[in-house]
Amino acid sequence: MVEYSSHDWTKNTDDAIVVASDIGIQLEVNKSKVIFTNPKTLKQETVDVSRLVRVFVNNRDDLKRSVK
């Protein structure tokens, strides 16, 4: 298994897309962000989608959490 840092992860998501399946809109992962309200702090947070992909892959590969 290869660990990826947040510095080089976007090169691994160049061809990844985000799809709004109900309306068919596609967005490039490296140009997309998720904006949400953190339920613990009630503050608005912004996260790059490519970082979410990295966290998902690392958690799944390390078996740290149940990732579906």
Stockholm file with secondary structure:
# STOCKHOLM 1.0

chainA/1-68         MVEYSSHDWTKNTDDAIVVASDIGIQLEVNKSKVIFTNPKTLKQETVDVSRLVRVFVNNRDDLKRSVK
#=GR chainA/1-68 SS CCCCCTTTGGGGGTTCEEEETTTTEEEEGGGCEEEEECTTTCCEEEEEHHHHHHHHHHHHHHTCSCCC
#=GC SS_cons        CCCCCTTTGGGGGTTCEEEETTTTEEEEGGGCEEEEECTTTCCEEEEEHHHHHHHHHHHHHHTCSCCC
//
